[in-house]
Every structure is written in structure tokens, then in C-alpha cells.
Amino acid sequence: MTKLRIGLTVCSAMPQYIDWLTSADRFGYAVEIIELPYQEKDGSQPQSLFDDNLNLLDTLDAVVFTGGWDVEPHRFGVHLPPSELERLEVETEPKRDDMEWRIAEKSLTDNVPILGICRGLQFINVVMGGTLYLDIEKQIAGAATHKKFDKDHSRFHPITLDKNSLLYDIIGEERSDYVSTRHHQAVNKIGNGLRVVGTSPDGIVEAMESDTSEKLLLLVQWHPERMRLESLRDGKPEWDNAFSENLLKGFLERVAEKKSLPAP
């Protein structure tokens, strides 16, 4: 087994991400999860926690930025009154943004491999100078609903990848009819050093990656960690497809290559 230490930004759905990442044992990878919390159990955020997380980055093979809260709009130059933020259904956690900003900056500077999922895609885009639509349905004419049905049930929609992309090389398929979608915000301006490599039929950005091969930086708007879970639960084998399975295997293969580890 090839051993990899993967940092995981803490969110409310940790078990799903952990199960997905550690399921890579079937591909020959023994993944050790290192949690990167944004606050202590009592809700405090001491400087020592920042220091601990940043020091941990020096020991990690990659970082996965998870889904969850919206990114604070002021971080990409948007300042709105509370009433307007409420209308746009914006919900944020400033402490999480504070911590993950520092983690993202150091990861990008030190060239630590990154996989961003849902909020993770949006957050890294903002860190790299991009902006977001605050609510797809209210700000993008003609866009489809990308929100989850409820806490336990995703929507599923098609996606198309650019065949001239690392993500396509990893996943091995140009299109799928089914990826898990659970978001109400979307990328607007593309961050510096990023390029769009995947979209949904309504034109929403669904995947980005580094515009240089020197960085292993993959960002996906869908939730690969939920696709196998919901497939098994609801008896929908078509939901557990290459956009989850091959994404996991291929990302870890590239991480191992970057670390110069032998393939399983």
C-alpha cells in the first residue's frame, strides 16, 4: 500500500469526506486523514491553532478543501447590507474563512497539491483573486437550480469536461449525466492562474485547474464524496461513476507521483 497523509479542512460533513478518501485502499492507497480545524471545541480561535495547522502543512502530501459555508463576500470586494445578504441566502463563518485563507495561501506558495470541492472550489478561486455570484437563481438569468433537495439528497445534473485538461486525463471521460450538486453560489470572475475545464449545460463553472502543469490544483463544484453514498443508499449505480471514482484514484496517483512514491 502507498501511504499518503491528506489534510482535510474541517466541516460539518467530515465522515463523508473521510469515508471517500480512505476508500482509496481499494486502489492501493493507505490514506491518513489529518484534520485542519478552524476553531477549538470551545469555539475559540487562538493563534496557536493557526500555527499548528500551518506547521502541519509541512508534513502533508496534499490538502482537500471541503464544502460548507459561503465565502464572506467582502473577501472578493462585495459589500452589501444584511437585508440583501439575507435575500441572497448568504451564510458565512468568518472564523473558517480566516483559517482556510492562511492554509490556502501557504499551500499555494509551497506547491502543496490541492483538491477543492464545492465551497473548496469557490474559496480557492477567491484566494487567487476571483469573484463569485452570490446566488445562482437570483443573479444568473436562465440558470438551472443547483441546490440540494434537502440535507440528505443531492440534485444530479450533467457535466462536460475540456478534453485538453488534467482533469479529463484523470477522470477519463468527457461527459457524465450525473454529478452531485448542492450549491447556490458559483464562480464569476476566474482567479489568477486558474482556467475553467468543466461546465454544466447552463454554463455554470463546474471544474477548474491550474493553468500551469507545475501545480497540482484541481477544483470541482460537484460532491464526489456523496456520489457513492447516495448511489448505494438509493439504488442508483449510475451516480457512482468516474467523476467520483476516477477523480479519487487519479488525484492520489498524481499526489504519489509528486512525492515520487511507487504506484500501488
Backbone bond lengths (Angstrom), bond angles and torsions (degrees), N, CA, C in turn:
res aa  C-N    CA-C-N  psi(-1)  N-CA   C-N-CA  omega(-1)  CA-C   N-CA-C  phi
1 M - - - 1.478 - - 1.531 110.05 -
2 T 1.305 116.09 136.98 1.455 121.55 175.03 1.522 108.64 -88.03
3 K 1.324 117.26 122.89 1.458 121.80 -175.44 1.527 110.24 -92.57
4 L 1.334 115.27 133.02 1.464 121.81 178.41 1.518 109.51 -135.31
5 R 1.342 116.07 139.48 1.465 122.49 175.31 1.532 107.93 -103.73
6 I 1.327 115.32 116.01 1.459 120.84 -175.65 1.522 109.33 -115.46
7 G 1.337 116.43 122.71 1.454 120.91 174.39 1.517 110.25 -79.03
8 L 1.332 116.52 142.64 1.457 121.94 -176.64 1.520 108.47 -133.72
9 T 1.338 116.94 117.19 1.457 119.21 177.97 1.525 109.22 -67.83
10 V 1.324 115.43 135.45 1.462 120.89 -171.90 1.529 111.16 -73.78
11 C 1.344 114.83 133.76 1.465 122.07 176.24 1.525 107.84 -143.76
12 S 1.321 116.83 -176.94 1.468 120.50 -176.40 1.521 113.21 -77.58
13 A 1.335 117.52 -11.60 1.469 121.07 -176.21 1.521 111.85 -113.35
14 M 1.324 116.72 35.17 1.465 120.93 -175.58 1.528 114.25 -53.52
15 P 1.342 120.12 -43.88 1.464 119.42 -177.55 1.519 113.57 -56.36
16 Q 1.329 117.29 -35.40 1.467 120.19 -178.79 1.525 110.94 -68.73
17 Y 1.318 116.94 -43.31 1.462 120.13 178.57 1.526 110.73 -66.29
18 I 1.327 116.19 -42.34 1.462 119.96 -179.74 1.522 110.66 -63.65
19 D 1.333 116.99 -44.37 1.469 120.48 179.56 1.523 110.61 -60.88
20 W 1.317 116.44 -43.00 1.468 120.46 -178.91 1.520 111.14 -64.53
21 L 1.312 116.88 -48.84 1.462 120.53 -177.42 1.522 112.10 -65.85
22 T 1.324 117.07 -42.91 1.466 119.69 -177.93 1.523 112.12 -76.48
23 S 1.338 117.56 -14.62 1.470 119.71 175.28 1.519 111.14 -67.81
24 A 1.337 117.21 -8.33 1.458 121.18 178.32 1.517 112.36 -68.61
25 D 1.338 117.19 -1.98 1.468 118.17 174.17 1.523 110.50 -61.00
26 R 1.340 117.10 -26.02 1.468 119.95 178.28 1.525 111.45 -70.93
27 F 1.318 117.02 -15.03 1.462 122.09 175.81 1.526 111.70 -99.77
28 G 1.323 116.67 -2.01 1.457 120.31 179.33 1.512 115.17 97.97
29 Y 1.361 116.98 15.84 1.458 120.81 179.92 1.528 110.30 -113.62
30 A 1.318 115.91 126.24 1.467 121.73 173.63 1.524 106.47 -96.27
31 V 1.333 115.86 102.22 1.459 120.99 -174.50 1.526 109.66 -95.68
32 E 1.322 115.57 122.60 1.461 121.66 172.67 1.519 107.77 -98.12
33 I 1.329 116.33 122.64 1.457 121.64 -178.78 1.525 110.29 -89.91
34 I 1.323 116.44 127.63 1.456 122.58 175.34 1.534 107.17 -114.48
35 E 1.319 116.36 110.95 1.461 120.31 -177.57 1.531 110.73 -75.56
36 L 1.337 115.32 139.27 1.466 122.90 179.42 1.532 107.89 -118.28
37 P 1.332 117.78 86.72 1.463 121.29 -175.61 1.525 112.21 -75.56
38 Y 1.335 116.27 154.08 1.458 120.08 178.33 1.519 112.23 -98.79
39 Q 1.330 117.13 -9.28 1.454 120.53 176.39 1.516 109.28 -154.39
40 E 1.335 115.18 162.60 1.454 120.51 175.73 1.528 109.17 -75.75
41 K 1.323 116.80 170.75 1.467 120.74 -178.21 1.524 112.01 -62.12
42 D 1.338 117.00 -26.72 1.460 119.83 179.37 1.533 112.36 -86.78
43 G 1.333 117.27 4.87 1.459 121.38 178.39 1.507 114.63 89.74
44 S 1.322 117.64 -3.25 1.465 120.67 179.76 1.525 110.14 -80.24
45 Q 1.316 115.49 161.52 1.469 121.41 179.97 1.532 109.13 -136.08
46 P 1.321 116.89 72.96 1.467 120.01 -178.23 1.520 111.97 -71.56
47 Q 1.320 115.97 158.83 1.455 121.50 178.02 1.526 110.85 -58.28
48 S 1.328 116.53 -32.34 1.464 119.96 -179.24 1.520 112.26 -61.27
49 L 1.332 116.65 -29.58 1.466 119.35 179.03 1.530 110.15 -70.69
50 F 1.322 117.04 -40.07 1.464 120.36 174.45 1.529 109.58 -59.43
51 D 1.322 115.14 -47.23 1.465 119.83 -178.00 1.524 111.12 -61.29
52 D 1.329 116.68 -43.84 1.468 120.57 -178.75 1.526 110.91 -61.80
53 N 1.335 116.55 -46.10 1.467 119.73 -178.31 1.522 111.80 -65.29
54 L 1.318 116.44 -42.53 1.460 119.40 -179.35 1.519 111.42 -67.79
55 N 1.314 117.00 -35.79 1.469 120.01 176.00 1.528 110.84 -67.05
56 L 1.330 116.89 -35.42 1.466 120.58 178.90 1.529 111.48 -61.97
57 L 1.325 116.95 -32.47 1.465 120.15 -177.90 1.524 111.57 -56.97
58 D 1.327 116.41 -29.76 1.470 119.62 -179.59 1.521 112.36 -70.12
59 T 1.341 116.87 -12.50 1.467 121.49 -177.83 1.523 112.45 -107.88
60 L 1.330 117.46 -0.92 1.463 121.20 -172.36 1.526 111.88 -99.27
61 D 1.324 114.65 151.89 1.457 120.78 176.22 1.531 111.79 -91.46
62 A 1.337 116.81 -20.80 1.464 121.53 179.30 1.520 108.30 -169.03
63 V 1.337 115.34 164.76 1.461 121.83 175.53 1.524 108.80 -128.66
64 V 1.332 116.10 135.58 1.458 122.12 173.39 1.530 108.04 -108.89
65 F 1.331 116.06 120.62 1.461 121.99 175.69 1.530 107.66 -92.99
66 T 1.316 115.83 118.91 1.460 122.48 -170.09 1.532 112.61 -87.79
67 G 1.334 115.29 178.71 1.454 122.43 177.66 1.519 112.26 -83.58
68 G 1.328 115.74 -178.16 1.460 119.64 177.89 1.515 112.77 136.02
69 W 1.339 115.74 -137.64 1.456 123.26 -173.39 1.542 112.64 -54.90
70 D 1.349 114.29 153.64 1.455 120.31 171.92 1.534 109.80 -67.08
71 V 1.319 115.53 152.73 1.464 121.18 174.25 1.525 108.44 -75.56
72 E 1.337 117.30 139.01 1.457 120.76 179.11 1.535 110.15 -58.72
73 P 1.337 118.46 123.46 1.464 121.14 -176.35 1.520 114.68 -57.73
74 H 1.324 118.19 -31.62 1.470 118.90 -178.05 1.518 111.46 -63.67
75 R 1.332 117.15 -20.35 1.467 120.08 -179.88 1.526 111.83 -71.07
76 F 1.324 117.89 -15.87 1.466 119.46 173.52 1.528 110.73 -124.09
77 G 1.347 114.72 31.63 1.453 120.27 168.43 1.506 116.92 81.85
78 V 1.339 118.19 15.64 1.462 121.61 -179.77 1.530 108.85 -107.54
79 H 1.326 116.12 123.46 1.469 121.56 -179.06 1.531 107.83 -126.15
80 L 1.314 116.27 110.70 1.458 121.87 -176.15 1.523 110.01 -128.32
81 P 1.340 117.53 153.19 1.466 120.42 176.66 1.531 110.18 -68.49
82 P 1.327 117.20 156.63 1.467 121.18 -179.53 1.528 113.72 -53.38
83 S 1.312 117.16 -35.73 1.466 119.95 -178.82 1.525 111.57 -63.94
84 E 1.336 116.25 -38.20 1.460 120.01 179.60 1.528 111.13 -73.53
85 L 1.315 116.45 -38.04 1.469 119.93 176.01 1.524 110.50 -62.72
86 E 1.316 116.12 -37.69 1.471 119.87 177.84 1.524 110.36 -66.94
87 R 1.324 117.13 -40.75 1.474 120.54 178.74 1.516 110.87 -61.83
88 L 1.329 116.26 -36.00 1.460 121.25 -179.57 1.533 112.28 -87.68
89 E 1.316 116.04 4.79 1.473 123.03 175.20 1.529 112.55 60.57
90 V 1.336 115.99 35.22 1.463 120.97 -179.94 1.530 109.62 -81.97
91 E 1.327 115.42 124.26 1.463 121.99 178.20 1.523 108.53 -129.13
92 T 1.320 116.73 121.47 1.457 120.64 -173.83 1.522 112.01 -125.76
93 E 1.322 115.32 166.63 1.463 123.23 174.31 1.532 106.39 -136.20
94 P 1.351 117.13 95.33 1.471 120.72 -174.50 1.524 113.62 -55.53
95 K 1.318 118.22 -38.03 1.463 120.13 -179.10 1.524 110.99 -62.62
96 R 1.318 116.37 -38.32 1.457 119.35 179.64 1.525 110.37 -65.65
97 D 1.331 116.64 -43.90 1.464 119.40 178.38 1.522 111.04 -61.95
98 D 1.334 116.75 -41.75 1.463 120.08 -179.96 1.526 111.26 -58.19
99 M 1.328 116.60 -47.42 1.460 120.55 -178.04 1.520 111.63 -68.95
100 E 1.317 117.25 -49.00 1.455 120.06 -173.60 1.529 111.75 -70.03
101 W 1.339 116.84 -25.32 1.469 118.99 175.92 1.518 110.08 -61.98
102 R 1.315 115.40 -44.83 1.464 120.74 179.66 1.530 110.89 -65.51
103 I 1.332 115.74 -42.35 1.471 120.06 179.42 1.530 110.18 -63.61
104 A 1.328 115.92 -43.09 1.471 120.25 -178.62 1.522 111.12 -65.44
105 E 1.328 116.95 -45.04 1.463 119.62 -179.11 1.526 111.37 -60.09
106 K 1.329 116.73 -45.11 1.469 119.42 -179.41 1.530 110.63 -68.10
107 S 1.334 116.95 -39.68 1.468 120.07 179.36 1.526 110.78 -61.86
108 L 1.327 116.51 -42.70 1.464 120.62 179.78 1.519 110.91 -68.49
109 T 1.323 117.04 -41.29 1.466 120.90 -179.55 1.523 111.27 -66.08
110 D 1.343 115.67 -40.95 1.466 120.66 -176.80 1.521 112.83 -88.05
111 N 1.347 116.25 1.43 1.467 121.42 178.45 1.529 112.33 61.66
112 V 1.333 116.07 39.22 1.463 121.13 173.46 1.528 107.80 -77.23
113 P 1.330 120.09 130.51 1.460 121.00 177.97 1.529 111.71 -56.47
114 I 1.324 116.02 139.64 1.463 121.99 -176.57 1.519 109.97 -129.65
115 L 1.326 115.43 135.95 1.462 123.04 165.76 1.523 106.68 -120.95
116 G 1.329 116.78 119.07 1.456 121.38 177.99 1.514 110.08 -107.94
117 I 1.330 116.30 132.73 1.466 122.10 -177.12 1.528 109.43 -121.37
118 C 1.319 117.31 124.87 1.464 125.52 177.11 1.529 110.42 54.69
119 R 1.326 119.12 -106.70 1.467 120.41 174.48 1.523 110.06 -52.21
120 G 1.340 116.36 -36.05 1.453 120.00 -179.86 1.512 112.42 -57.70
121 L 1.335 117.61 -41.24 1.459 121.41 175.51 1.523 110.18 -62.64
122 Q 1.335 116.25 -49.10 1.458 120.63 -176.65 1.526 111.08 -64.14
123 F 1.333 116.68 -40.87 1.449 121.15 -177.23 1.522 111.58 -66.13
124 I 1.330 116.80 -47.78 1.465 119.44 179.07 1.521 110.65 -63.02
125 N 1.321 117.02 -37.31 1.470 119.93 176.61 1.526 110.80 -58.58
126 V 1.333 116.50 -42.93 1.470 120.52 179.95 1.522 110.63 -68.61
127 V 1.320 117.87 -43.60 1.463 121.08 177.78 1.523 110.72 -55.93
128 M 1.329 116.15 -34.25 1.462 121.06 -177.18 1.531 112.55 -92.21
129 G 1.343 115.84 16.56 1.460 120.11 172.02 1.514 115.48 96.85
130 G 1.331 117.90 7.50 1.455 120.96 -179.61 1.522 112.36 -89.10
131 T 1.326 115.57 177.95 1.464 121.98 178.89 1.524 109.76 -130.61
132 L 1.350 115.32 171.57 1.457 121.56 -177.20 1.525 111.27 -130.78
133 Y 1.318 115.92 151.23 1.456 121.62 161.56 1.525 106.39 -77.44
134 L 1.331 117.40 133.71 1.455 120.22 -176.36 1.525 112.81 -77.51
135 D 1.328 117.00 -26.83 1.464 119.89 176.30 1.528 108.74 -155.07
136 I 1.306 115.80 118.59 1.467 121.13 -174.73 1.515 111.95 -57.84
137 E 1.320 116.87 -50.47 1.462 120.40 -173.52 1.523 112.77 -66.30
138 K 1.333 117.16 -32.47 1.462 120.46 -176.52 1.529 112.85 -91.08
139 Q 1.338 117.82 -15.36 1.457 119.66 -173.71 1.524 114.91 -121.18
140 I 1.324 118.38 -10.79 1.463 120.44 -178.50 1.526 108.79 -123.73
141 A 1.304 116.90 106.55 1.461 121.64 -177.89 1.528 110.49 -63.03
142 G 1.316 116.08 132.66 1.460 121.66 175.48 1.510 115.66 81.81
143 A 1.323 117.98 -1.27 1.466 120.23 -179.72 1.520 110.74 -75.03
144 A 1.311 114.84 148.41 1.462 120.73 177.04 1.525 109.88 -79.29
145 T 1.320 115.96 165.38 1.465 121.15 174.15 1.525 109.18 -74.13
146 H 1.317 116.23 129.20 1.459 121.21 178.53 1.531 111.86 -111.97
147 K 1.324 116.68 4.09 1.458 121.09 -177.85 1.531 111.08 -73.34
148 K 1.315 115.54 155.81 1.468 120.96 172.21 1.522 109.35 -68.94
149 F 1.334 116.62 157.42 1.457 120.07 175.18 1.525 110.07 -69.47
150 D 1.316 115.13 -45.62 1.456 121.90 176.07 1.520 107.75 -160.43
151 K 1.319 117.42 -174.42 1.457 121.95 -174.41 1.527 112.91 -53.57
152 D 1.319 117.31 -35.27 1.459 121.29 -172.93 1.522 114.08 -103.03
153 H 1.319 118.44 -9.01 1.464 120.78 -172.57 1.528 111.23 -126.77
154 S 1.319 115.25 118.14 1.463 121.70 176.90 1.526 110.20 -82.32
155 R 1.321 115.83 160.67 1.456 120.28 160.35 1.526 106.62 -85.47
156 F 1.315 116.68 159.81 1.464 121.39 174.67 1.523 108.02 -129.60
157 H 1.329 116.15 135.11 1.462 120.17 -179.88 1.516 109.84 -142.77
158 P 1.338 118.00 167.09 1.468 121.31 179.51 1.526 112.19 -74.16
159 I 1.312 114.97 161.68 1.454 122.54 175.49 1.523 108.40 -148.03
160 T 1.322 115.58 146.61 1.468 121.53 175.97 1.520 108.97 -126.68
161 L 1.339 116.21 134.36 1.454 122.40 179.99 1.522 111.12 -104.42
162 D 1.315 115.25 152.26 1.459 122.61 170.54 1.531 107.40 -72.64
163 K 1.321 116.43 123.20 1.469 119.62 -178.31 1.523 112.01 -67.90
164 N 1.315 116.96 -17.92 1.463 121.10 177.19 1.529 108.84 -97.24
165 S 1.339 115.97 62.82 1.459 120.22 -177.36 1.521 110.26 -149.98
166 L 1.318 115.28 154.58 1.457 120.83 174.85 1.519 110.60 -63.88
167 L 1.322 116.22 -38.12 1.468 119.39 -178.55 1.522 110.98 -62.60
168 Y 1.335 116.44 -40.00 1.462 118.97 175.90 1.526 110.48 -64.09
169 D 1.325 117.58 -42.83 1.465 120.50 178.62 1.526 111.04 -58.70
170 I 1.321 116.60 -37.80 1.465 121.56 -178.77 1.524 111.59 -73.45
171 I 1.333 116.47 -47.02 1.466 120.36 -175.04 1.520 111.35 -78.70
172 G 1.322 116.67 -35.61 1.454 119.74 175.09 1.512 115.02 83.31
173 E 1.327 117.14 3.71 1.461 121.36 178.30 1.524 108.79 -135.90
174 E 1.331 115.05 142.20 1.464 119.46 -178.34 1.516 111.67 -81.46
175 R 1.324 116.64 -29.85 1.465 119.35 -172.43 1.519 111.16 -143.63
176 S 1.317 114.72 149.17 1.463 121.11 169.84 1.520 108.38 -138.14
177 D 1.313 116.52 146.87 1.463 120.33 174.25 1.516 111.77 -83.12
178 Y 1.347 116.48 -10.19 1.462 118.67 -171.29 1.526 112.94 -139.74
179 V 1.341 116.17 106.87 1.453 121.23 163.05 1.534 107.05 -129.30
180 S 1.323 115.48 150.18 1.466 122.04 -176.95 1.524 110.63 -77.30
181 T 1.330 116.98 124.44 1.458 120.68 -179.87 1.523 110.38 -121.38
182 R 1.352 115.21 135.31 1.467 120.99 -174.33 1.531 110.74 -149.39
183 H 1.327 118.66 37.03 1.461 120.27 -173.81 1.517 111.50 -129.46
184 H 1.340 115.76 156.06 1.465 119.68 176.50 1.527 111.19 -119.49
185 Q 1.339 117.54 -6.47 1.452 121.34 175.54 1.526 109.82 -110.27
186 A 1.334 116.02 167.74 1.462 119.94 -177.81 1.521 110.14 -155.48
187 V 1.315 115.58 161.50 1.460 121.79 177.79 1.520 110.06 -66.65
188 N 1.337 115.59 136.04 1.461 122.59 173.25 1.529 107.43 -108.04
189 K 1.323 117.45 -88.24 1.462 121.05 175.21 1.529 109.20 -78.12
190 I 1.327 116.25 136.14 1.463 121.83 -179.28 1.522 109.76 -80.36
191 G 1.329 116.18 135.34 1.452 120.95 179.43 1.519 112.92 -66.81
192 N 1.330 115.69 157.80 1.463 121.89 179.25 1.529 110.37 -63.94
193 G 1.325 115.86 131.99 1.453 119.61 178.70 1.516 114.55 85.14
194 L 1.332 116.81 6.19 1.461 121.49 178.57 1.522 110.41 -115.40
195 R 1.318 115.63 156.63 1.461 120.13 172.04 1.516 109.36 -140.77
196 V 1.321 115.72 146.47 1.465 121.97 179.81 1.517 109.50 -78.02
197 V 1.337 116.66 130.54 1.464 120.30 179.63 1.527 112.50 -129.33
198 G 1.331 117.13 6.20 1.455 119.20 178.25 1.516 111.33 -158.51
199 T 1.336 116.79 140.74 1.463 121.83 179.55 1.522 110.37 -140.79
200 S 1.328 115.35 156.99 1.460 121.83 170.61 1.530 108.30 -88.58
201 P 1.330 119.30 169.19 1.465 120.75 -175.75 1.530 114.28 -58.86
202 D 1.340 117.58 -25.55 1.463 120.09 179.63 1.524 112.81 -88.38
203 G 1.334 116.50 5.97 1.454 120.70 175.53 1.513 115.68 90.01
204 I 1.329 118.45 1.83 1.459 121.22 177.72 1.529 109.56 -67.86
205 V 1.337 116.07 137.04 1.461 120.95 178.46 1.530 109.27 -66.33
206 E 1.322 116.06 123.61 1.464 121.23 -178.42 1.521 112.92 -115.59
207 A 1.319 118.04 -13.15 1.463 120.07 -179.87 1.520 109.79 -158.46
208 M 1.329 114.60 140.47 1.457 121.68 174.81 1.522 108.31 -139.78
209 E 1.322 114.48 161.73 1.457 119.75 175.29 1.520 108.46 -152.10
210 S 1.331 115.87 171.18 1.451 120.68 178.29 1.530 109.49 -62.05
211 D 1.330 114.77 145.63 1.469 118.11 176.93 1.528 111.87 -86.37
212 T 1.326 116.36 8.21 1.458 121.28 174.92 1.522 109.68 -132.62
213 S 1.307 116.00 143.98 1.462 120.41 -178.92 1.525 112.14 -73.35
214 E 1.319 116.81 -7.34 1.458 120.14 -179.19 1.524 112.19 -71.89
215 K 1.338 117.21 -22.60 1.461 120.95 -179.34 1.519 110.44 -111.18
216 L 1.336 116.49 133.69 1.458 121.51 171.26 1.522 106.43 -93.67
217 L 1.314 115.61 94.29 1.458 123.36 -174.28 1.518 108.28 -137.46
218 L 1.326 116.39 105.03 1.459 122.73 -178.79 1.527 109.15 -118.70
219 L 1.319 116.29 128.87 1.457 121.94 -177.60 1.521 109.08 -127.03
220 V 1.331 117.04 124.23 1.465 121.16 -178.95 1.527 109.22 -127.12
221 Q 1.322 115.79 138.52 1.454 120.31 -179.04 1.529 112.22 -83.90
222 W 1.322 116.70 -22.05 1.469 119.47 179.96 1.537 110.61 -82.48
223 H 1.337 114.88 177.17 1.466 121.20 -176.55 1.532 110.46 -113.88
224 P 1.324 117.93 86.61 1.472 119.92 -179.96 1.518 112.85 -63.35
225 E 1.328 117.00 -28.60 1.474 120.39 -178.54 1.521 112.64 -69.51
226 R 1.333 117.88 -16.61 1.464 121.33 -179.94 1.526 113.10 -97.40
227 M 1.321 117.44 -16.44 1.464 119.37 -169.74 1.522 112.39 -67.87
228 R 1.337 117.57 -42.82 1.468 119.98 177.75 1.524 110.34 -68.65
229 L 1.329 116.07 -41.25 1.461 121.84 179.50 1.521 111.53 -57.91
230 E 1.323 116.36 -50.98 1.462 119.62 -177.42 1.521 111.87 -73.39
231 S 1.335 116.47 -30.21 1.469 120.43 176.04 1.525 111.11 -61.49
232 L 1.323 116.09 -48.02 1.461 120.64 -179.22 1.522 111.04 -67.94
233 R 1.315 116.34 -41.46 1.470 120.27 -177.98 1.523 112.07 -64.85
234 D 1.341 116.69 -42.79 1.460 120.69 -172.64 1.521 113.87 -101.65
235 G 1.342 117.07 4.17 1.455 119.70 178.87 1.513 113.10 65.50
236 K 1.347 116.25 41.74 1.464 121.76 -178.66 1.532 109.26 -120.09
237 P 1.321 118.66 80.39 1.473 120.35 -176.40 1.521 113.37 -58.09
238 E 1.334 117.26 -26.15 1.465 119.85 -178.58 1.536 112.21 -67.66
239 W 1.324 117.21 -18.22 1.466 120.37 179.05 1.527 112.20 -77.82
240 D 1.308 117.66 -24.36 1.468 121.51 -179.93 1.521 107.51 -94.93
241 N 1.324 115.90 83.59 1.462 120.51 -170.28 1.524 111.55 -123.83
242 A 1.309 115.84 -170.47 1.464 121.83 -174.59 1.519 113.09 -61.50
243 F 1.336 117.50 -23.06 1.456 120.21 -178.89 1.526 112.27 -76.20
244 S 1.323 115.70 -3.79 1.461 121.88 168.81 1.519 110.32 -115.58
245 E 1.328 116.11 -54.92 1.464 121.41 -174.94 1.533 112.25 -63.79
246 N 1.310 116.50 -55.39 1.471 120.21 -176.88 1.522 112.03 -70.41
247 L 1.328 115.80 -30.12 1.466 118.77 176.60 1.525 110.16 -61.31
248 L 1.324 116.69 -46.78 1.461 120.51 179.33 1.524 111.14 -62.98
249 K 1.315 116.44 -52.16 1.466 120.41 -178.02 1.531 111.30 -61.11
250 G 1.323 116.53 -45.33 1.451 120.66 -176.23 1.511 113.47 -69.01
251 F 1.332 116.42 -38.42 1.463 118.83 177.28 1.520 110.48 -63.28
252 L 1.333 117.06 -45.93 1.462 119.66 -179.45 1.524 111.51 -66.71
253 E 1.322 117.41 -33.36 1.474 120.34 175.58 1.533 109.95 -60.59
254 R 1.335 116.20 -44.81 1.467 119.77 -179.78 1.519 111.27 -68.13
255 V 1.333 116.93 -35.74 1.463 119.91 177.08 1.523 110.04 -63.46
256 A 1.344 116.25 -44.81 1.466 120.46 -179.98 1.524 110.99 -64.19
257 E 1.328 116.68 -39.30 1.465 120.65 178.26 1.529 110.53 -62.44
258 K 1.332 115.32 -41.30 1.460 120.06 -179.13 1.523 110.08 -64.37
259 K 1.333 115.31 -32.90 1.479 120.63 178.80 1.516 111.44 -85.50
260 S 1.347 115.74 -1.70 1.466 122.50 -178.47 1.531 112.32 60.88
261 L 1.353 114.46 41.96 1.453 120.00 175.80 1.527 109.15 -96.73
262 P 1.332 117.42 149.45 1.463 119.57 176.74 1.515 111.37 -68.70
263 A 1.315 117.20 146.08 1.460 121.43 177.09 1.515 110.19 -66.50
264 P 1.351 118.00 148.04 1.473 120.92 178.55 1.524 110.90 -60.99
